[in-house]
Amino acid sequence: TLPQPRSSIWRALHDVLLLAPGGRVAYLGPRRNVLGYFEKLGYKCPPETNPAEFLIDLVSVNCESAAEAQKDRSRIDHICDSFRESDNKPTAAA
């Protein structure tokens, strides 16, 4: 388990399991496919951003305001529902 690896460690990973609050799976599959997967869902990693930080932000809830928290929960629901319902779920390499 690497909560938020440095960019150099991120590049060395083979597979990624991204968990959302409640232990819901947001992504499971090859690291090389993860950014493309999320881009297809409408979440593009900005240039010069650590992909691990970007992914963790996608599944994090900002509790500073009720409106922001609800917006974050809706995004997380969309991400987890999309993964669960996907016919083309990425799978971890053997």
Biopython code that builds the backbone (N, CA, C, O; Angstrom):
import numpy as np
from Bio.PDB.StructureBuilder import StructureBuilder

atoms = [
    (1, "THR", "N", (0.842, -1.178, 0.000)),
    (1, "THR", "CA", (0.000, 0.000, 0.000)),
    (1, "THR", "C", (0.885, 1.238, 0.000)),
    (1, "THR", "O", (1.764, 1.386, 0.849)),
    (2, "LEU", "N", (0.648, 2.108, -0.944)),
    (2, "LEU", "CA", (1.341, 3.392, -1.022)),
    (2, "LEU", "C", (0.281, 4.478, -1.053)),
    (2, "LEU", "O", (-0.367, 4.665, -2.083)),
    (3, "PRO", "N", (0.083, 5.203, 0.044)),
    (3, "PRO", "CA", (-0.985, 6.192, 0.095)),
    (3, "PRO", "C", (-0.886, 7.259, -1.001)),
    (3, "PRO", "O", (-1.895, 7.612, -1.612)),
    (4, "GLN", "N", (0.305, 7.766, -1.248)),
    (4, "GLN", "CA", (0.494, 8.763, -2.302)),
    (4, "GLN", "C", (1.969, 8.771, -2.677)),
    (4, "GLN", "O", (2.747, 9.558, -2.139)),
    (5, "PRO", "N", (2.351, 7.895, -3.600)),
    (5, "PRO", "CA", (3.763, 7.762, -3.921)),
    (5, "PRO", "C", (4.321, 8.960, -4.693)),
    (5, "PRO", "O", (3.604, 9.660, -5.408)),
    (6, "ARG", "N", (5.633, 9.166, -4.518)),
    (6, "ARG", "CA", (6.329, 10.165, -5.319)),
    (6, "ARG", "C", (6.218, 9.763, -6.783)),
    (6, "ARG", "O", (5.928, 8.608, -7.093)),
    (7, "SER", "N", (6.447, 10.712, -7.678)),
    (7, "SER", "CA", (6.356, 10.448, -9.117)),
    (7, "SER", "C", (7.281, 9.311, -9.543)),
    (7, "SER", "O", (6.900, 8.479, -10.366)),
    (8, "SER", "N", (8.483, 9.270, -8.992)),
    (8, "SER", "CA", (9.434, 8.219, -9.377)),
    (8, "SER", "C", (8.932, 6.832, -8.964)),
    (8, "SER", "O", (9.109, 5.865, -9.705)),
    (9, "ILE", "N", (8.319, 6.732, -7.811)),
    (9, "ILE", "CA", (7.753, 5.453, -7.368)),
    (9, "ILE", "C", (6.529, 5.113, -8.200)),
    (9, "ILE", "O", (6.336, 3.958, -8.579)),
    (10, "TRP", "N", (5.707, 6.102, -8.486)),
    (10, "TRP", "CA", (4.512, 5.908, -9.316)),
    (10, "TRP", "C", (4.885, 5.251, -10.644)),
    (10, "TRP", "O", (4.223, 4.309, -11.079)),
    (11, "ARG", "N", (5.938, 5.744, -11.284)),
    (11, "ARG", "CA", (6.344, 5.208, -12.591)),
    (11, "ARG", "C", (6.816, 3.763, -12.496)),
    (11, "ARG", "O", (6.797, 3.047, -13.497)),
    (12, "ALA", "N", (7.236, 3.320, -11.320)),
    (12, "ALA", "CA", (7.713, 1.956, -11.152)),
    (12, "ALA", "C", (6.588, 0.954, -10.880)),
    (12, "ALA", "O", (6.815, -0.254, -10.942)),
    (13, "LEU", "N", (5.399, 1.430, -10.585)),
    (13, "LEU", "CA", (4.276, 0.538, -10.277)),
    (13, "LEU", "C", (3.754, -0.143, -11.539)),
    (13, "LEU", "O", (3.805, 0.419, -12.633)),
    (14, "HIS", "N", (3.257, -1.354, -11.365)),
    (14, "HIS", "CA", (2.632, -2.071, -12.478)),
    (14, "HIS", "C", (1.118, -1.925, -12.443)),
    (14, "HIS", "O", (0.492, -1.653, -13.467)),
    (15, "ASP", "N", (0.537, -2.104, -11.278)),
    (15, "ASP", "CA", (-0.916, -2.087, -11.139)),
    (15, "ASP", "C", (-1.349, -1.088, -10.081)),
    (15, "ASP", "O", (-0.598, -0.752, -9.165)),
    (16, "VAL", "N", (-2.579, -0.626, -10.232)),
    (16, "VAL", "CA", (-3.141, 0.370, -9.318)),
    (16, "VAL", "C", (-4.504, -0.116, -8.831)),
    (16, "VAL", "O", (-5.339, -0.562, -9.618)),
    (17, "LEU", "N", (-4.708, -0.022, -7.543)),
    (17, "LEU", "CA", (-6.029, -0.205, -6.942)),
    (17, "LEU", "C", (-6.353, 1.114, -6.257)),
    (17, "LEU", "O", (-5.720, 1.480, -5.267)),
    (18, "LEU", "N", (-7.336, 1.823, -6.786)),
    (18, "LEU", "CA", (-7.759, 3.102, -6.231)),
    (18, "LEU", "C", (-9.076, 2.883, -5.502)),
    (18, "LEU", "O", (-10.086, 2.515, -6.102)),
    (19, "LEU", "N", (-9.042, 3.115, -4.200)),
    (19, "LEU", "CA", (-10.235, 2.927, -3.376)),
    (19, "LEU", "C", (-10.844, 4.278, -3.004)),
    (19, "LEU", "O", (-10.134, 5.232, -2.689)),
    (20, "ALA", "N", (-12.155, 4.334, -3.048)),
    (20, "ALA", "CA", (-12.914, 5.516, -2.652)),
    (20, "ALA", "C", (-13.426, 5.304, -1.232)),
    (20, "ALA", "O", (-13.331, 4.200, -0.696)),
    (21, "PRO", "N", (-13.969, 6.353, -0.622)),
    (21, "PRO", "CA", (-14.551, 6.189, 0.718)),
    (21, "PRO", "C", (-15.520, 5.000, 0.756)),
    (21, "PRO", "O", (-16.257, 4.739, -0.195)),
    (22, "GLY", "N", (-15.490, 4.302, 1.872)),
    (22, "GLY", "CA", (-16.338, 3.128, 2.024)),
    (22, "GLY", "C", (-15.723, 1.877, 1.422)),
    (22, "GLY", "O", (-16.360, 0.823, 1.402)),
    (23, "GLY", "N", (-14.483, 1.977, 0.925)),
    (23, "GLY", "CA", (-13.822, 0.832, 0.334)),
    (23, "GLY", "C", (-14.281, 0.492, -1.070)),
    (23, "GLY", "O", (-13.987, -0.587, -1.583)),
    (24, "ARG", "N", (-15.008, 1.418, -1.694)),
    (24, "ARG", "CA", (-15.482, 1.165, -3.062)),
    (24, "ARG", "C", (-14.316, 1.256, -4.043)),
    (24, "ARG", "O", (-13.432, 2.101, -3.899)),
    (25, "VAL", "N", (-14.327, 0.376, -5.040)),
    (25, "VAL", "CA", (-13.266, 0.372, -6.037)),
    (25, "VAL", "C", (-13.566, 1.428, -7.095)),
    (25, "VAL", "O", (-14.621, 1.421, -7.730)),
    (26, "ALA", "N", (-12.605, 2.339, -7.266)),
    (26, "ALA", "CA", (-12.715, 3.366, -8.298)),
    (26, "ALA", "C", (-11.928, 2.963, -9.537)),
    (26, "ALA", "O", (-12.249, 3.389, -10.646)),
    (27, "TYR", "N", (-10.898, 2.142, -9.351)),
    (27, "TYR", "CA", (-10.092, 1.647, -10.460)),
    (27, "TYR", "C", (-9.258, 0.479, -9.976)),
    (27, "TYR", "O", (-8.746, 0.484, -8.857)),
    (28, "LEU", "N", (-9.127, -0.521, -10.831)),
    (28, "LEU", "CA", (-8.209, -1.625, -10.612)),
    (28, "LEU", "C", (-7.674, -2.017, -11.971)),
    (28, "LEU", "O", (-8.423, -2.456, -12.844)),
    (29, "GLY", "N", (-6.382, -1.856, -12.145)),
    (29, "GLY", "CA", (-5.801, -2.223, -13.421)),
    (29, "GLY", "C", (-4.396, -1.699, -13.580)),
    (29, "GLY", "O", (-3.797, -1.178, -12.638)),
    (30, "PRO", "N", (-3.875, -1.844, -14.790)),
    (30, "PRO", "CA", (-2.510, -1.416, -15.064)),
    (30, "PRO", "C", (-2.330, 0.093, -14.882)),
    (30, "PRO", "O", (-3.187, 0.889, -15.265)),
    (31, "ARG", "N", (-1.204, 0.459, -14.294)),
    (31, "ARG", "CA", (-0.891, 1.875, -14.125)),
    (31, "ARG", "C", (-0.860, 2.586, -15.472)),
    (31, "ARG", "O", (-1.310, 3.727, -15.583)),
    (32, "ARG", "N", (-0.340, 1.929, -16.482)),
    (32, "ARG", "CA", (-0.209, 2.572, -17.793)),
    (32, "ARG", "C", (-1.562, 2.952, -18.404)),
    (32, "ARG", "O", (-1.611, 3.788, -19.307)),
    (33, "ASN", "N", (-2.658, 2.356, -17.929)),
    (33, "ASN", "CA", (-3.984, 2.632, -18.483)),
    (33, "ASN", "C", (-4.826, 3.587, -17.640)),
    (33, "ASN", "O", (-5.865, 4.062, -18.099)),
    (34, "VAL", "N", (-4.390, 3.871, -16.418)),
    (34, "VAL", "CA", (-5.264, 4.564, -15.475)),
    (34, "VAL", "C", (-5.623, 5.984, -15.924)),
    (34, "VAL", "O", (-6.785, 6.377, -15.817)),
    (35, "LEU", "N", (-4.675, 6.750, -16.414)),
    (35, "LEU", "CA", (-4.998, 8.133, -16.792)),
    (35, "LEU", "C", (-5.923, 8.179, -17.999)),
    (35, "LEU", "O", (-6.814, 9.027, -18.058)),
    (36, "GLY", "N", (-5.729, 7.288, -18.955)),
    (36, "GLY", "CA", (-6.628, 7.213, -20.102)),
    (36, "GLY", "C", (-8.034, 6.808, -19.701)),
    (36, "GLY", "O", (-9.020, 7.321, -20.231)),
    (37, "TYR", "N", (-8.113, 5.879, -18.755)),
    (37, "TYR", "CA", (-9.420, 5.452, -18.247)),
    (37, "TYR", "C", (-10.183, 6.633, -17.660)),
    (37, "TYR", "O", (-11.353, 6.844, -17.979)),
    (38, "PHE", "N", (-9.513, 7.407, -16.798)),
    (38, "PHE", "CA", (-10.195, 8.538, -16.171)),
    (38, "PHE", "C", (-10.454, 9.670, -17.158)),
    (38, "PHE", "O", (-11.435, 10.399, -17.016)),
    (39, "GLU", "N", (-9.598, 9.823, -18.142)),
    (39, "GLU", "CA", (-9.848, 10.840, -19.154)),
    (39, "GLU", "C", (-11.125, 10.524, -19.930)),
    (39, "GLU", "O", (-11.879, 11.433, -20.277)),
    (40, "LYS", "N", (-11.372, 9.243, -20.205)),
    (40, "LYS", "CA", (-12.613, 8.839, -20.877)),
    (40, "LYS", "C", (-13.840, 9.155, -20.030)),
    (40, "LYS", "O", (-14.933, 9.357, -20.558)),
    (41, "LEU", "N", (-13.650, 9.196, -18.705)),
    (41, "LEU", "CA", (-14.759, 9.553, -17.808)),
    (41, "LEU", "C", (-14.913, 11.064, -17.662)),
    (41, "LEU", "O", (-15.856, 11.537, -17.027)),
    (42, "GLY", "N", (-13.981, 11.823, -18.253)),
    (42, "GLY", "CA", (-14.062, 13.278, -18.186)),
    (42, "GLY", "C", (-13.132, 13.914, -17.167)),
    (42, "GLY", "O", (-13.265, 15.101, -16.869)),
    (43, "TYR", "N", (-12.191, 13.144, -16.628)),
    (43, "TYR", "CA", (-11.263, 13.654, -15.618)),
    (43, "TYR", "C", (-9.843, 13.553, -16.149)),
    (43, "TYR", "O", (-9.223, 12.493, -16.067)),
    (44, "LYS", "N", (-9.330, 14.636, -16.687)),
    (44, "LYS", "CA", (-7.996, 14.651, -17.290)),
    (44, "LYS", "C", (-6.969, 15.169, -16.290)),
    (44, "LYS", "O", (-7.164, 16.206, -15.657)),
    (45, "CYS", "N", (-5.892, 14.441, -16.163)),
    (45, "CYS", "CA", (-4.808, 14.828, -15.264)),
    (45, "CYS", "C", (-4.084, 16.031, -15.868)),
    (45, "CYS", "O", (-3.594, 15.952, -16.994)),
    (46, "PRO", "N", (-4.010, 17.135, -15.139)),
    (46, "PRO", "CA", (-3.325, 18.320, -15.655)),
    (46, "PRO", "C", (-1.830, 18.048, -15.862)),
    (46, "PRO", "O", (-1.236, 17.237, -15.151)),
    (47, "PRO", "N", (-1.232, 18.729, -16.838)),
    (47, "PRO", "CA", (0.208, 18.573, -17.043)),
    (47, "PRO", "C", (0.972, 18.949, -15.772)),
    (47, "PRO", "O", (0.516, 19.773, -14.979)),
    (48, "GLU", "N", (2.116, 18.344, -15.595)),
    (48, "GLU", "CA", (3.004, 18.625, -14.462)),
    (48, "GLU", "C", (2.397, 18.253, -13.110)),
    (48, "GLU", "O", (2.854, 18.734, -12.073)),
    (49, "THR", "N", (1.374, 17.401, -13.114)),
    (49, "THR", "CA", (0.733, 16.953, -11.878)),
    (49, "THR", "C", (1.117, 15.505, -11.613)),
    (49, "THR", "O", (1.108, 14.680, -12.527)),
    (50, "ASN", "N", (1.453, 15.195, -10.372)),
    (50, "ASN", "CA", (1.742, 13.818, -9.986)),
    (50, "ASN", "C", (0.443, 13.016, -10.166)),
    (50, "ASN", "O", (-0.559, 13.331, -9.525)),
    (51, "PRO", "N", (0.442, 11.989, -11.023)),
    (51, "PRO", "CA", (-0.780, 11.216, -11.240)),
    (51, "PRO", "C", (-1.383, 10.646, -9.955)),
    (51, "PRO", "O", (-2.605, 10.595, -9.814)),
    (52, "ALA", "N", (-0.536, 10.220, -9.021)),
    (52, "ALA", "CA", (-1.060, 9.675, -7.760)),
    (52, "ALA", "C", (-1.840, 10.736, -6.999)),
    (52, "ALA", "O", (-2.910, 10.457, -6.459)),
    (53, "GLU", "N", (-1.306, 11.953, -6.955)),
    (53, "GLU", "CA", (-2.005, 13.048, -6.273)),
    (53, "GLU", "C", (-3.331, 13.360, -6.968)),
    (53, "GLU", "O", (-4.347, 13.574, -6.307)),
    (54, "PHE", "N", (-3.319, 13.384, -8.285)),
    (54, "PHE", "CA", (-4.535, 13.628, -9.068)),
    (54, "PHE", "C", (-5.605, 12.586, -8.751)),
    (54, "PHE", "O", (-6.765, 12.930, -8.525)),
    (55, "LEU", "N", (-5.213, 11.315, -8.735)),
    (55, "LEU", "CA", (-6.175, 10.238, -8.488)),
    (55, "LEU", "C", (-6.737, 10.287, -7.076)),
    (55, "LEU", "O", (-7.932, 10.078, -6.870)),
    (56, "ILE", "N", (-5.882, 10.560, -6.115)),
    (56, "ILE", "CA", (-6.354, 10.657, -4.740)),
    (56, "ILE", "C", (-7.328, 11.821, -4.592)),
    (56, "ILE", "O", (-8.328, 11.709, -3.884)),
    (57, "ASP", "N", (-7.040, 12.928, -5.253)),
    (57, "ASP", "CA", (-7.965, 14.066, -5.213)),
    (57, "ASP", "C", (-9.323, 13.704, -5.816)),
    (57, "ASP", "O", (-10.356, 14.182, -5.346)),
    (58, "LEU", "N", (-9.329, 12.861, -6.853)),
    (58, "LEU", "CA", (-10.595, 12.467, -7.474)),
    (58, "LEU", "C", (-11.514, 11.720, -6.515)),
    (58, "LEU", "O", (-12.736, 11.818, -6.626)),
    (59, "VAL", "N", (-10.940, 10.979, -5.581)),
    (59, "VAL", "CA", (-11.766, 10.166, -4.684)),
    (59, "VAL", "C", (-11.777, 10.706, -3.255)),
    (59, "VAL", "O", (-12.109, 9.988, -2.312)),
    (60, "SER", "N", (-11.412, 11.972, -3.108)),
    (60, "SER", "CA", (-11.412, 12.605, -1.788)),
    (60, "SER", "C", (-12.586, 13.555, -1.643)),
    (60, "SER", "O", (-13.038, 14.156, -2.618)),
    (61, "VAL", "N", (-13.076, 13.685, -0.417)),
    (61, "VAL", "CA", (-14.189, 14.576, -0.110)),
    (61, "VAL", "C", (-13.668, 15.779, 0.661)),
    (61, "VAL", "O", (-13.021, 15.633, 1.699)),
    (62, "ASN", "N", (-13.954, 16.968, 0.146)),
    (62, "ASN", "CA", (-13.608, 18.224, 0.812)),
    (62, "ASN", "C", (-14.755, 18.554, 1.760)),
    (62, "ASN", "O", (-15.863, 18.864, 1.322)),
    (63, "CYS", "N", (-14.487, 18.488, 3.039)),
    (63, "CYS", "CA", (-15.535, 18.701, 4.044)),
    (63, "CYS", "C", (-15.602, 20.137, 4.547)),
    (63, "CYS", "O", (-16.260, 20.408, 5.551)),
    (64, "GLU", "N", (-14.930, 21.061, 3.863)),
    (64, "GLU", "CA", (-14.940, 22.456, 4.307)),
    (64, "GLU", "C", (-16.301, 23.110, 4.126)),
    (64, "GLU", "O", (-16.651, 24.036, 4.857)),
    (65, "SER", "N", (-17.072, 22.629, 3.149)),
    (65, "SER", "CA", (-18.427, 23.151, 2.977)),
    (65, "SER", "C", (-19.334, 22.018, 2.525)),
    (65, "SER", "O", (-18.894, 21.079, 1.862)),
    (66, "ALA", "N", (-20.598, 22.120, 2.891)),
    (66, "ALA", "CA", (-21.563, 21.082, 2.523)),
    (66, "ALA", "C", (-21.712, 20.981, 1.014)),
    (66, "ALA", "O", (-21.855, 19.885, 0.474)),
    (67, "ALA", "N", (-21.681, 22.120, 0.331)),
    (67, "ALA", "CA", (-21.836, 22.129, -1.125)),
    (67, "ALA", "C", (-20.665, 21.419, -1.804)),
    (67, "ALA", "O", (-20.864, 20.623, -2.722)),
    (68, "GLU", "N", (-19.452, 21.707, -1.350)),
    (68, "GLU", "CA", (-18.262, 21.055, -1.920)),
    (68, "GLU", "C", (-18.270, 19.566, -1.622)),
    (68, "GLU", "O", (-17.926, 18.759, -2.486)),
    (69, "ALA", "N", (-18.654, 19.198, -0.428)),
    (69, "ALA", "CA", (-18.701, 17.787, -0.055)),
    (69, "ALA", "C", (-19.700, 17.032, -0.926)),
    (69, "ALA", "O", (-19.419, 15.916, -1.364)),
    (70, "GLN", "N", (-20.855, 17.627, -1.180)),
    (70, "GLN", "CA", (-21.856, 16.971, -2.024)),
    (70, "GLN", "C", (-21.366, 16.835, -3.455)),
    (70, "GLN", "O", (-21.581, 15.805, -4.093)),
    (71, "LYS", "N", (-20.714, 17.863, -3.956)),
    (71, "LYS", "CA", (-20.147, 17.820, -5.309)),
    (71, "LYS", "C", (-19.109, 16.695, -5.401)),
    (71, "LYS", "O", (-19.081, 15.947, -6.378)),
    (72, "ASP", "N", (-18.262, 16.586, -4.382)),
    (72, "ASP", "CA", (-17.247, 15.536, -4.366)),
    (72, "ASP", "C", (-17.878, 14.158, -4.289)),
    (72, "ASP", "O", (-17.452, 13.245, -4.996)),
    (73, "ARG", "N", (-18.886, 13.992, -3.444)),
    (73, "ARG", "CA", (-19.559, 12.688, -3.334)),
    (73, "ARG", "C", (-20.221, 12.287, -4.652)),
    (73, "ARG", "O", (-20.207, 11.113, -5.023)),
    (74, "SER", "N", (-20.793, 13.247, -5.349)),
    (74, "SER", "CA", (-21.409, 12.949, -6.658)),
    (74, "SER", "C", (-20.357, 12.493, -7.658)),
    (74, "SER", "O", (-20.582, 11.547, -8.413)),
    (75, "ARG", "N", (-19.203, 13.166, -7.665)),
    (75, "ARG", "CA", (-18.109, 12.781, -8.567)),
    (75, "ARG", "C", (-17.637, 11.364, -8.226)),
    (75, "ARG", "O", (-17.441, 10.539, -9.118)),
    (76, "ILE", "N", (-17.456, 11.089, -6.941)),
    (76, "ILE", "CA", (-16.991, 9.777, -6.515)),
    (76, "ILE", "C", (-18.006, 8.695, -6.874)),
    (76, "ILE", "O", (-17.622, 7.616, -7.325)),
    (77, "ASP", "N", (-19.283, 8.966, -6.681)),
    (77, "ASP", "CA", (-20.325, 8.009, -7.070)),
    (77, "ASP", "C", (-20.242, 7.715, -8.564)),
    (77, "ASP", "O", (-20.327, 6.558, -8.978)),
    (78, "HIS", "N", (-20.075, 8.760, -9.372)),
    (78, "HIS", "CA", (-19.957, 8.590, -10.833)),
    (78, "HIS", "C", (-18.762, 7.704, -11.171)),
    (78, "HIS", "O", (-18.876, 6.791, -11.989)),
    (79, "ILE", "N", (-17.627, 7.968, -10.549)),
    (79, "ILE", "CA", (-16.413, 7.194, -10.816)),
    (79, "ILE", "C", (-16.605, 5.730, -10.429)),
    (79, "ILE", "O", (-16.304, 4.838, -11.221)),
    (80, "CYS", "N", (-17.100, 5.476, -9.227)),
    (80, "CYS", "CA", (-17.269, 4.101, -8.753)),
    (80, "CYS", "C", (-18.351, 3.356, -9.532)),
    (80, "CYS", "O", (-18.189, 2.179, -9.852)),
    (81, "ASP", "N", (-19.439, 4.033, -9.833)),
    (81, "ASP", "CA", (-20.499, 3.410, -10.627)),
    (81, "ASP", "C", (-19.987, 3.064, -12.023)),
    (81, "ASP", "O", (-20.301, 2.001, -12.557)),
    (82, "SER", "N", (-19.204, 3.956, -12.609)),
    (82, "SER", "CA", (-18.651, 3.717, -13.948)),
    (82, "SER", "C", (-17.736, 2.506, -13.945)),
    (82, "SER", "O", (-17.787, 1.684, -14.861)),
    (83, "PHE", "N", (-16.902, 2.391, -12.924)),
    (83, "PHE", "CA", (-16.015, 1.229, -12.852)),
    (83, "PHE", "C", (-16.816, -0.047, -12.674)),
    (83, "PHE", "O", (-16.572, -1.036, -13.365)),
    (84, "ARG", "N", (-17.753, -0.033, -11.768)),
    (84, "ARG", "CA", (-18.555, -1.226, -11.476)),
    (84, "ARG", "C", (-19.350, -1.685, -12.692)),
    (84, "ARG", "O", (-19.504, -2.886, -12.915)),
    (85, "GLU", "N", (-19.856, -0.741, -13.479)),
    (85, "GLU", "CA", (-20.721, -1.068, -14.610)),
    (85, "GLU", "C", (-19.966, -1.273, -15.916)),
    (85, "GLU", "O", (-20.562, -1.671, -16.917)),
    (86, "SER", "N", (-18.686, -1.010, -15.920)),
    (86, "SER", "CA", (-17.900, -1.086, -17.141)),
    (86, "SER", "C", (-17.801, -2.523, -17.676)),
    (86, "SER", "O", (-17.533, -3.466, -16.933)),
    (87, "ASP", "N", (-18.027, -2.654, -18.995)),
    (87, "ASP", "CA", (-17.821, -3.937, -19.643)),
    (87, "ASP", "C", (-16.345, -4.175, -19.912)),
    (87, "ASP", "O", (-15.918, -5.309, -20.124)),
    (88, "ASN", "N", (-15.582, -3.112, -19.902)),
    (88, "ASN", "CA", (-14.160, -3.192, -20.210)),
    (88, "ASN", "C", (-13.327, -2.866, -18.975)),
    (88, "ASN", "O", (-12.355, -2.115, -19.059)),
    (89, "LYS", "N", (-13.699, -3.418, -17.848)),
    (89, "LYS", "CA", (-12.955, -3.149, -16.612)),
    (89, "LYS", "C", (-11.498, -3.488, -16.809)),
    (89, "LYS", "O", (-11.172, -4.576, -17.283)),
    (90, "PRO", "N", (-10.614, -2.570, -16.451)),
    (90, "PRO", "CA", (-9.209, -2.937, -16.484)),
    (90, "PRO", "C", (-8.965, -4.028, -15.439)),
    (90, "PRO", "O", (-9.609, -4.042, -14.390)),
    (91, "THR", "N", (-8.058, -4.915, -15.721)),
    (91, "THR", "CA", (-7.741, -5.951, -14.759)),
    (91, "THR", "C", (-6.259, -5.921, -14.443)),
    (91, "THR", "O", (-5.439, -5.526, -15.271)),
    (92, "ALA", "N", (-5.937, -6.331, -13.271)),
    (92, "ALA", "CA", (-4.528, -6.352, -12.850)),
    (92, "ALA", "C", (-3.778, -7.400, -13.659)),
    (92, "ALA", "O", (-4.318, -8.466, -13.957)),
    (93, "ALA", "N", (-2.556, -7.103, -14.006)),
    (93, "ALA", "CA", (-1.721, -8.049, -14.732)),
    (93, "ALA", "C", (-1.373, -9.213, -13.825)),
    (93, "ALA", "O", (-1.226, -9.056, -12.613)),
    (94, "ALA", "N", (-1.247, -10.360, -14.420)),
    (94, "ALA", "CA", (-0.909, -11.556, -13.630)),
    (94, "ALA", "C", (0.536, -11.541, -13.215)),
    (94, "ALA", "O", (0.996, -12.466, -12.546)),
]
sb = StructureBuilder()
sb.init_structure("model")
sb.init_model(0)
sb.init_chain("A")
sb.init_seg("    ")
for serial, (resi, resn, name, xyz) in enumerate(atoms, 1):
    if name == "N":
        sb.init_residue(resn, " ", resi, " ")
    sb.init_atom(name, np.array(xyz, "f"), 0.0, 1.0, " ", f" {name:<3s}", serial, name[0])
structure = sb.get_structure()
